[in-house]
Amino acid sequence: MERSKLLRIPAGAFLPGHRYDIEVSVHSTSTVDEIIAKTHMTVNVLRREPEVILFPADAVVGFDQAVQIRSYATGGEVVWSCQKKGDDSNCNDTFDIGDGSAVVTFYNEGQYHVKASFVSDSQVETESYTSLTVHPKVTPSVRLLQWSKYPAVAREPFELLVSVAGLVPNCYSNWTVVKGEDGFAYFDPAQLPNGTSLGGLFIRDIEENFLSELVDYGNDTVVKDIVLSIPGGTVTGPWKGLEPDVRYKLRLETVCPEPIDDSKMVGQQTPRAQVKSYWTFVLETNGAPQALPIVISPGSNGTALETMFKISTGIAKDTERDYPLRYSFWYIADGVDILVASNYEITSAETVLPFTKTGHVGTYAIVCDSRNACTKIVGPNVAIVPGMEPSAEAVSYAFETMEGYFDRLNYRDALKCGFELLITLRNRHSSQYDATYRRFIDLLKQSISHIRKVYGETAYLSDATIQEFVQQTKPILDLEESSNHELFQQLLELMDLSSLGQSPPRSKRSPQVAPIHTPESTTKINTKLS
């Protein structure tokens, strides 16, 4: 039976900046003291200094407004402070600190600095500032709602959503890119495809909730959501997307008529001037790793379930702060993507391949850095011949291997082994297929019951592991979809148990690791199962 060859070290066990030596030895079953083989490896744990970024970086705000400052921090507990520029006075009496954000209200004109800082485990202080200019005639206020991903991945789309309050008729807002500042890149929004803009709005003179232009701006303003939308790069045309490993300053500029002076009679009102305000943030980009081609050995052809193929690539290049890199190797058989292996800094994986309807299997790899920017490498197709019919002994050995994987909660390899065996028998029209499939379904039913028990009573299985199990099981059930309605329902219940947080109370939950890139979203699986 296949024995475990994987050492799992819990997250947080290795400390940054340290080096660890790991040794493994194989002992004889007859004599405990006899060592058959022995090897070791050294693990260097990188130290990544934490950072904190504030939204906005600078802004013009008005009186008596709840000004929100959001923080993006990669570690530590953030400490907030607020001080007026030019003197020692602070604004702590109007400061409300929440989870990852602070809200400050100003009642005096001037310039203020809001600081967020924290001290790392290495006693290094990291800090960031927001500069706020208070203008008595500014009515709009901006609140950050969400962003798609930060830092943004170069060449890929990026979106950020804000809510703007205090808008009145004839206000207009537009997203722009700040140009000419040292240390910041620039792109011309005119290059965006199809003549699109970054985003904006205009409040017409006659707008819902307004009976006339002469409104009380304090009580009759409106709130609008504005999306900053930066499309991904295009193959043709001038727009190539966000550049890698740079910083941009993006600014929402809002222009509104100044407030009406209530102290003057209607006939004494002078023409209202335009008041400009803005809300600026820094967008950092992360370039994906520069990967090398895939090489298949011993060649681009072999025998199903017999030839051991090695899928390998070279060491990808990236910036120092983005290491370590994760290499994930996949193959595609009959339209199903199967993960072979996914590990940090290991640039190859070995696997047998199944016999498919077309006789060919596709390959690819995904290389991701530590900030989740990824590059996909499409590899060559591999031609697979069916070879000899698997013997009954070979099928039994495969089930022993799968049972061992399931017992150790190694669901990925158990399901991969089952998938390879079943589609090979099915595509070669083997007489063993029906009995083998029923035997696997029985094993799967036992495993689902075991998973429910382990997930409900221990902290070993994460929600991501459960969803990966469901995703991997689905293609096997699809082989005989009409007879597996009960199992589909069990999978749907299992996925709901993890995704909706309905598991029984547990003292601990295993850490939620960053999900491995998968070709099909859990949303699609949910739709299929229901």
C-alpha positions as CSV (number, residue, x, y, z in Angstrom):
1,M,0.0,0.0,0.0
2,E,1.2,3.5,-0.7
3,R,2.8,5.1,2.3
4,S,2.7,8.7,3.3
5,K,5.6,10.7,1.8
6,L,4.5,14.2,2.9
7,L,5.5,16.0,6.0
8,R,3.1,18.8,7.0
9,I,4.3,21.5,9.3
10,P,1.5,23.7,10.8
11,A,1.3,27.3,9.9
12,G,3.1,29.6,12.3
13,A,5.6,26.9,13.5
14,F,8.4,28.4,11.5
15,L,9.6,31.8,12.6
16,P,10.7,34.5,10.1
17,G,14.4,35.0,9.7
18,H,15.3,31.6,11.0
19,R,16.8,28.5,9.3
20,Y,15.6,25.0,10.0
21,D,17.2,21.6,9.2
22,I,14.7,18.8,8.5
23,E,16.0,15.2,8.5
24,V,14.2,12.1,7.5
25,S,15.4,8.5,7.9
26,V,13.9,5.1,6.8
27,H,14.2,2.3,9.4
28,S,14.1,-1.4,8.8
29,T,10.9,-3.2,9.8
30,S,13.0,-6.1,11.2
31,T,15.5,-4.1,13.2
32,V,14.4,-0.8,14.7
33,D,18.0,0.6,15.0
34,E,18.9,-0.2,11.4
35,I,18.7,2.8,9.1
36,I,18.1,2.0,5.5
37,A,18.2,5.5,4.1
38,K,18.7,9.0,5.4
39,T,18.5,12.5,4.0
40,H,18.0,16.1,5.1
41,M,17.1,19.5,3.8
42,T,17.5,23.1,5.0
43,V,14.6,25.6,5.1
44,N,15.3,29.3,5.1
45,V,12.2,31.3,6.3
46,L,12.0,34.7,4.7
47,R,11.2,37.8,6.7
48,R,8.7,40.1,5.1
49,E,8.4,43.4,6.8
50,P,4.7,44.4,7.3
51,E,3.2,47.5,5.6
52,V,0.2,49.7,6.1
53,I,-1.5,51.8,3.4
54,L,-4.3,54.3,4.1
55,F,-7.3,55.2,2.0
56,P,-7.3,58.0,1.1
57,A,-3.7,59.2,0.8
58,D,-4.9,62.8,0.7
59,A,-8.3,64.4,0.3
60,V,-10.2,67.7,0.6
61,V,-13.1,67.5,3.0
62,G,-15.7,69.7,4.5
63,F,-17.0,70.8,8.0
64,D,-19.0,68.5,10.2
65,Q,-18.5,65.4,8.0
66,A,-17.8,61.9,9.1
67,V,-14.5,61.4,7.2
68,Q,-13.6,57.7,6.9
69,I,-9.9,56.5,6.7
70,R,-9.5,52.8,5.8
71,S,-6.3,50.9,6.4
72,Y,-4.8,48.0,4.5
73,A,-2.3,46.4,6.8
74,T,-0.3,43.2,6.4
75,G,0.3,42.6,10.1
76,G,0.1,44.0,13.6
77,E,-2.4,46.0,15.5
78,V,-2.8,49.5,14.0
79,V,-2.5,52.5,16.3
80,W,-4.2,55.7,15.1
81,S,-3.5,59.4,15.8
82,C,-4.6,62.7,14.3
83,Q,-2.8,66.1,14.4
84,K,-3.3,69.5,13.0
85,K,-0.4,70.7,10.8
86,G,1.5,73.7,12.1
87,D,0.8,73.2,15.9
88,D,0.5,70.6,18.5
89,S,-3.2,70.4,18.6
90,N,-4.9,67.1,17.8
91,C,-8.3,65.9,16.7
92,N,-8.6,63.0,19.1
93,D,-11.8,64.4,20.6
94,T,-13.6,63.8,17.2
95,F,-11.8,60.5,16.5
96,D,-13.7,57.2,16.3
97,I,-11.6,54.1,15.8
98,G,-13.1,50.9,14.4
99,D,-12.0,47.6,12.9
100,G,-9.4,48.6,10.2
101,S,-10.7,52.1,9.9
102,A,-11.1,55.4,11.7
103,V,-13.7,58.2,11.4
104,V,-12.8,61.8,12.1
105,T,-14.9,64.9,12.1
106,F,-13.5,68.4,11.6
107,Y,-15.1,71.7,12.8
108,N,-12.2,74.1,11.9
109,E,-10.5,74.9,8.7
110,G,-6.9,73.8,8.2
111,Q,-4.7,70.9,7.3
112,Y,-4.5,67.7,9.3
113,H,-2.5,64.5,9.3
114,V,-3.9,61.2,10.3
115,K,-1.3,58.5,11.1
116,A,-1.6,54.8,11.3
117,S,1.3,52.8,12.7
118,F,2.2,49.4,14.3
119,V,5.3,47.7,15.6
120,S,6.3,44.3,14.0
121,D,7.6,41.3,15.8
122,S,11.1,42.5,15.0
123,Q,10.3,45.8,16.7
124,V,10.4,47.8,13.5
125,E,7.7,50.5,13.4
126,T,5.7,50.9,10.2
127,E,3.6,54.0,9.6
128,S,1.5,55.7,7.0
129,Y,-0.1,59.1,6.7
130,T,-3.2,60.6,5.3
131,S,-3.2,64.4,4.5
132,L,-6.6,66.0,4.9
133,T,-7.4,69.6,3.9
134,V,-10.6,71.0,5.5
135,H,-12.5,73.5,3.3
136,P,-15.6,75.2,4.7
137,K,-17.5,75.1,1.4
138,V,-17.0,71.4,0.5
139,T,-20.2,69.4,0.8
140,P,-19.3,65.9,-0.8
141,S,-17.7,63.2,1.4
142,V,-16.3,59.9,0.1
143,R,-16.6,56.5,1.8
144,L,-14.6,53.5,0.5
145,L,-16.9,50.4,0.2
146,Q,-14.7,47.7,-1.5
147,W,-12.0,46.9,-4.0
148,S,-11.4,43.8,-6.2
149,K,-7.9,43.0,-5.1
150,Y,-5.0,44.8,-3.5
151,P,-2.3,45.1,-4.6
152,A,-3.7,45.0,-8.1
153,V,-2.3,42.3,-10.4
154,A,-0.5,43.8,-13.5
155,R,-2.4,43.4,-16.8
156,E,-5.5,42.3,-15.0
157,P,-8.7,44.3,-14.3
158,F,-9.1,46.4,-11.1
159,E,-12.2,47.9,-9.6
160,L,-12.8,50.1,-6.6
161,L,-16.2,51.2,-5.3
162,V,-16.8,54.3,-3.3
163,S,-20.0,56.0,-2.0
164,V,-20.2,59.8,-2.4
165,A,-22.6,61.7,-0.1
166,G,-23.5,65.4,-0.1
167,L,-24.1,65.7,-3.8
168,V,-26.4,68.5,-5.1
169,P,-27.6,69.4,-8.6
170,N,-24.8,70.3,-11.1
171,C,-22.2,68.3,-9.2
172,Y,-20.0,66.1,-11.3
173,S,-17.3,63.5,-10.3
174,N,-14.6,61.9,-12.4
175,W,-11.8,59.4,-11.8
176,T,-8.4,60.6,-13.0
177,V,-4.7,59.5,-12.9
178,V,-2.4,62.0,-11.1
179,K,0.5,62.8,-13.4
180,G,4.0,64.1,-12.8
181,E,4.6,63.0,-9.2
182,D,8.0,61.4,-8.4
183,G,7.8,57.7,-7.7
184,F,4.4,57.2,-9.4
185,A,3.7,55.8,-12.8
186,Y,1.0,57.3,-15.1
187,F,-1.2,56.1,-17.9
188,D,-3.5,58.1,-20.2
189,P,-7.2,57.1,-19.7
190,A,-7.7,58.0,-23.4
191,Q,-5.9,54.6,-24.2
192,L,-8.7,52.6,-22.5
193,P,-10.4,50.3,-25.0
194,N,-13.7,51.2,-26.7
195,G,-13.5,54.8,-25.6
196,T,-14.4,54.0,-22.0
197,S,-13.6,56.2,-19.0
198,L,-12.3,55.3,-15.6
199,G,-15.7,56.2,-14.1
200,G,-17.7,59.2,-12.9
201,L,-21.2,60.8,-12.7
202,F,-23.1,64.0,-13.2
203,I,-26.0,65.2,-11.1
204,R,-28.5,66.8,-13.4
205,D,-30.2,70.1,-12.6
206,I,-33.5,68.2,-12.1
207,E,-32.8,65.1,-10.1
208,E,-34.9,62.7,-8.1
209,N,-35.3,64.1,-4.5
210,F,-34.9,67.7,-5.8
211,L,-37.9,69.9,-6.4
212,S,-35.8,72.8,-7.6
213,E,-32.2,74.0,-7.7
214,L,-32.8,76.1,-4.6
215,V,-32.5,73.3,-2.1
216,D,-31.1,73.2,1.4
217,Y,-27.9,71.4,0.7
218,G,-27.8,70.0,4.3
219,N,-31.1,68.2,4.1
220,D,-31.6,67.5,0.4
221,T,-28.3,66.1,-0.8
222,V,-28.1,62.7,-2.5
223,V,-25.7,59.7,-2.1
224,K,-24.3,58.0,-5.2
225,D,-21.9,55.0,-5.7
226,I,-19.1,55.6,-8.1
227,V,-17.0,52.7,-9.5
228,L,-13.4,53.1,-10.6
229,S,-13.0,50.5,-13.4
230,I,-9.6,49.8,-14.9
231,P,-9.9,47.0,-17.6
232,G,-7.3,44.3,-18.2
233,G,-4.8,44.6,-21.0
234,T,-5.7,44.0,-24.6
235,V,-3.8,42.0,-27.1
236,T,-4.4,44.6,-29.8
237,G,-4.7,48.3,-29.4
238,P,-2.7,50.8,-27.2
239,W,-4.1,49.7,-23.8
240,K,-1.8,47.0,-22.3
241,G,-3.1,47.2,-18.8
242,L,-1.5,48.2,-15.5
243,E,2.3,48.0,-15.4
244,P,3.9,45.5,-13.1
245,D,5.5,46.5,-9.7
246,V,4.7,50.2,-9.8
247,R,2.5,52.7,-7.9
248,Y,-0.2,54.9,-9.4
249,K,-2.1,57.8,-7.8
250,L,-5.7,57.8,-8.7
251,R,-8.0,60.6,-7.8
252,L,-11.8,61.1,-7.6
253,E,-12.3,64.8,-8.4
254,T,-15.7,66.3,-7.5
255,V,-16.9,69.7,-8.5
256,C,-20.1,71.2,-6.9
257,P,-21.8,74.6,-6.6
258,E,-20.9,76.3,-3.4
259,P,-23.6,76.2,-0.7
260,I,-26.4,78.7,-0.7
261,D,-25.9,81.6,1.7
262,D,-29.1,81.4,3.8
263,S,-28.4,84.8,5.4
264,K,-29.1,86.7,2.1
265,M,-32.5,87.3,0.5
266,V,-33.2,85.5,-2.8
267,G,-32.7,88.7,-4.8
268,Q,-29.4,89.4,-3.1
269,Q,-27.9,86.0,-4.0
270,T,-24.7,86.3,-6.1
271,P,-23.8,83.7,-8.7
272,R,-22.5,80.5,-7.0
273,A,-18.9,79.6,-7.5
274,Q,-17.7,76.1,-8.2
275,V,-16.0,74.3,-5.3
276,K,-13.5,71.5,-6.1
277,S,-12.7,68.6,-3.8
278,Y,-10.9,65.3,-4.3
279,W,-10.2,61.9,-2.8
280,T,-6.8,60.3,-3.7
281,F,-5.5,56.8,-3.1
282,V,-2.3,54.9,-4.1
283,L,-2.7,51.8,-6.2
284,E,0.2,49.4,-6.0
285,T,0.6,46.7,-8.7
286,N,2.1,43.3,-8.4
287,G,3.7,41.7,-11.4
288,A,3.0,38.0,-11.9
289,P,6.1,35.6,-11.9
290,Q,7.9,35.3,-15.2
291,A,7.6,31.6,-15.8
292,L,9.5,29.2,-18.1
293,P,8.1,26.6,-20.5
294,I,6.8,23.2,-19.4
295,V,8.9,20.1,-20.2
296,I,7.4,16.5,-20.2
297,S,9.6,13.5,-19.7
298,P,10.2,10.8,-20.7
299,G,8.4,12.1,-23.7
300,S,5.1,13.2,-25.2
301,N,3.6,9.7,-25.3
302,G,3.1,6.8,-23.0
303,T,0.8,4.1,-21.6
304,A,-2.2,4.8,-19.4
305,L,-1.7,4.2,-15.7
306,E,1.8,2.8,-16.4
307,T,4.2,5.5,-17.7
308,M,5.3,7.8,-14.9
309,F,5.5,11.3,-16.4
310,K,7.5,14.1,-14.9
311,I,6.0,17.6,-15.6
312,S,8.6,20.3,-14.9
313,T,9.4,23.9,-15.5
314,G,12.3,26.2,-14.7
315,I,12.6,28.5,-11.7
316,A,10.3,31.5,-12.3
317,K,11.6,35.1,-11.8
318,D,9.9,37.6,-9.5
319,T,10.7,40.5,-7.1
320,E,12.4,39.6,-3.8
321,R,9.3,40.5,-1.7
322,D,7.1,38.1,-3.7
323,Y,8.9,34.9,-2.8
324,P,8.3,32.0,-2.1
325,L,6.6,31.0,-5.3
326,R,4.0,28.2,-5.5
327,Y,4.1,25.8,-8.5
328,S,0.8,23.9,-9.3
329,F,0.8,21.3,-12.0
330,W,-2.4,20.2,-13.8
331,Y,-3.5,17.9,-16.6
332,I,-6.7,17.9,-18.6
333,A,-8.5,14.6,-19.3
334,D,-11.9,14.5,-21.1
335,G,-12.4,18.1,-20.2
336,V,-11.7,17.7,-16.5
337,D,-8.8,19.6,-14.8
338,I,-6.9,17.4,-12.4
339,L,-4.4,18.9,-9.9
340,V,-1.2,16.7,-9.8
341,A,0.7,18.7,-7.1
342,S,1.0,22.1,-5.6
343,N,4.0,23.1,-3.5
344,Y,6.3,26.0,-2.8
345,E,9.6,26.2,-4.7
346,I,9.2,22.7,-6.2
347,T,9.3,23.0,-9.9
348,S,8.2,19.5,-11.0
349,A,5.7,16.8,-10.3
350,E,5.3,13.2,-11.3
351,T,2.1,11.4,-12.2
352,V,0.6,8.6,-14.3
353,L,-2.0,9.7,-16.9
354,P,-5.4,8.1,-17.8
355,F,-6.6,6.9,-21.2
356,T,-9.0,9.5,-22.6
357,K,-11.6,9.6,-25.4
358,T,-9.3,11.4,-27.7
359,G,-6.1,9.6,-26.6
360,H,-4.6,12.9,-25.6
361,V,-4.1,14.6,-22.3
362,G,-3.4,18.4,-21.9
363,T,-1.0,19.8,-19.4
364,Y,-0.4,23.2,-17.8
365,A,1.1,24.8,-14.7
366,I,0.2,27.9,-12.6
367,V,2.9,29.8,-10.8
368,C,1.8,32.1,-8.0
369,D,3.7,34.5,-5.8
370,S,3.1,35.1,-2.2
371,R,0.7,38.0,-3.0
372,N,-1.4,35.9,-5.3
373,A,-0.3,37.1,-8.7
374,C,-0.2,34.1,-11.0
375,T,1.1,33.1,-14.4
376,K,-0.4,30.2,-16.3
377,I,1.9,28.1,-18.5
378,V,0.3,25.9,-21.2
379,G,2.3,22.7,-21.7
380,P,2.3,20.2,-24.5
381,N,-0.3,17.5,-25.1
382,V,0.6,14.0,-24.2
383,A,-0.5,11.0,-26.4
384,I,-1.7,8.1,-24.3
385,V,-2.4,4.5,-25.5
386,P,-4.6,2.2,-23.4
387,G,-2.0,-0.6,-23.0
388,M,-3.0,-3.9,-21.5
389,E,-6.3,-4.4,-19.5
390,P,-5.6,-3.7,-15.8
391,S,-5.7,-7.0,-13.9
392,A,-8.0,-7.7,-11.0
393,E,-4.9,-7.5,-8.7
394,A,-3.9,-4.1,-10.1
395,V,-7.5,-2.8,-9.5
396,S,-7.4,-4.2,-5.9
397,Y,-4.0,-2.5,-5.3
398,A,-5.4,0.8,-6.6
399,F,-8.3,0.5,-4.1
400,E,-5.9,-0.3,-1.3
401,T,-4.0,2.9,-2.2
402,M,-7.2,5.0,-2.3
403,E,-8.3,3.6,1.1
404,G,-4.9,4.6,2.5
405,Y,-5.3,8.1,1.1
406,F,-8.8,8.4,2.5
407,D,-7.7,7.1,5.9
408,R,-5.0,9.8,6.1
409,L,-7.6,12.5,4.9
410,N,-5.5,12.9,1.7
411,Y,-8.6,13.4,-0.4
412,R,-6.9,15.0,-3.4
413,D,-4.7,12.0,-4.2
414,A,-7.5,9.5,-3.4
415,L,-9.9,11.1,-5.8
416,K,-7.2,11.6,-8.4
417,C,-6.3,7.9,-8.3
418,G,-10.0,7.0,-8.5
419,F,-10.6,9.3,-11.5
420,E,-7.6,8.0,-13.4
421,L,-8.7,4.3,-12.9
422,L,-12.4,4.8,-13.7
423,I,-12.1,6.9,-16.9
424,T,-9.4,4.6,-18.2
425,L,-11.6,1.5,-17.8
426,R,-14.6,3.5,-19.1
427,N,-12.9,4.7,-22.3
428,R,-11.4,1.3,-23.1
429,H,-14.9,-0.2,-22.7
430,S,-13.6,-2.6,-20.0
431,S,-15.9,-5.2,-18.6
432,Q,-14.5,-4.3,-15.1
433,Y,-15.8,-0.8,-15.3
434,D,-19.3,-1.3,-13.8
435,A,-18.1,-3.3,-10.8
436,T,-15.2,-1.0,-10.2
437,Y,-17.4,2.1,-10.3
438,R,-19.8,0.6,-7.8
439,R,-16.9,-0.3,-5.5
440,F,-15.6,3.2,-5.7
441,I,-19.0,4.7,-4.9
442,D,-19.3,2.6,-1.8
443,L,-15.8,3.8,-0.7
444,L,-16.8,7.4,-1.4
445,K,-20.0,7.1,0.7
446,Q,-17.9,5.9,3.7
447,S,-15.5,8.7,3.1
448,I,-18.2,11.4,3.1
449,S,-19.5,10.1,6.4
450,H,-15.9,10.2,7.8
451,I,-15.4,13.7,6.5
452,R,-18.6,14.9,8.2
453,K,-17.4,13.4,11.5
454,V,-13.8,14.8,11.3
455,Y,-15.0,18.3,10.2
456,G,-17.6,18.5,12.9
457,E,-15.5,17.2,15.8
458,T,-12.0,18.4,15.0
459,A,-10.1,21.4,13.6
460,Y,-8.1,19.4,11.1
461,L,-10.1,20.1,8.0
462,S,-10.5,23.6,6.7
463,D,-13.5,25.0,4.8
464,A,-11.2,25.3,1.7
465,T,-10.4,21.6,1.9
466,I,-14.1,20.6,2.0
467,Q,-14.9,22.7,-1.0
468,E,-11.9,21.3,-2.9
469,F,-13.1,17.8,-2.0
470,V,-16.6,18.6,-3.4
471,Q,-15.1,20.0,-6.6
472,Q,-12.9,17.0,-7.2
473,T,-15.6,14.5,-6.5
474,K,-18.1,16.0,-8.9
475,P,-16.5,14.8,-12.2
476,I,-16.5,11.2,-10.9
477,L,-20.2,11.4,-10.1
478,D,-20.8,12.9,-13.5
479,L,-19.7,9.7,-15.1
480,E,-22.9,8.1,-14.0
481,E,-24.9,11.2,-13.2
482,S,-28.4,9.6,-13.4
483,S,-27.7,7.1,-10.6
484,N,-25.9,9.5,-8.2
485,H,-28.6,12.0,-7.2
486,E,-28.3,11.0,-3.5
487,L,-24.6,11.6,-3.5
488,F,-24.9,14.9,-5.3
489,Q,-27.3,16.0,-2.5
490,Q,-24.8,14.9,0.2
491,L,-22.1,16.9,-1.5
492,L,-24.3,19.9,-1.7
493,E,-25.1,19.6,2.0
494,L,-21.4,19.1,2.8
495,M,-20.4,22.3,0.9
496,D,-23.2,24.3,2.5
497,L,-21.9,23.1,5.9
498,S,-18.5,24.7,5.2
499,S,-19.4,27.7,3.2
500,L,-22.3,28.9,5.4
501,G,-20.4,28.2,8.7
502,Q,-23.0,25.7,10.0
503,S,-20.6,23.3,11.5
504,P,-20.9,22.4,15.2
505,P,-19.0,24.7,17.6
506,R,-15.3,23.8,17.7
507,S,-12.5,25.0,19.9
508,K,-10.2,25.7,16.9
509,R,-10.4,25.9,13.1
510,S,-7.4,25.0,11.0
511,P,-5.9,28.0,9.2
512,Q,-7.5,29.1,6.0
513,V,-4.8,28.8,3.5
514,A,-4.9,30.8,0.2
515,P,-6.9,28.7,-2.2
516,I,-5.1,26.9,-5.0
517,H,-6.2,28.2,-8.4
518,T,-9.0,26.0,-9.7
519,P,-10.5,25.9,-13.2
520,E,-14.1,25.9,-12.0
521,S,-15.6,28.1,-9.3
522,T,-17.6,26.7,-6.4
523,T,-20.5,28.8,-7.6
524,K,-20.6,26.7,-10.8
525,I,-20.4,23.5,-8.7
526,N,-23.2,24.7,-6.5
527,T,-25.4,25.3,-9.5
528,K,-24.6,21.9,-10.9
529,L,-25.3,20.1,-7.6
530,S,-28.6,21.8,-7.1
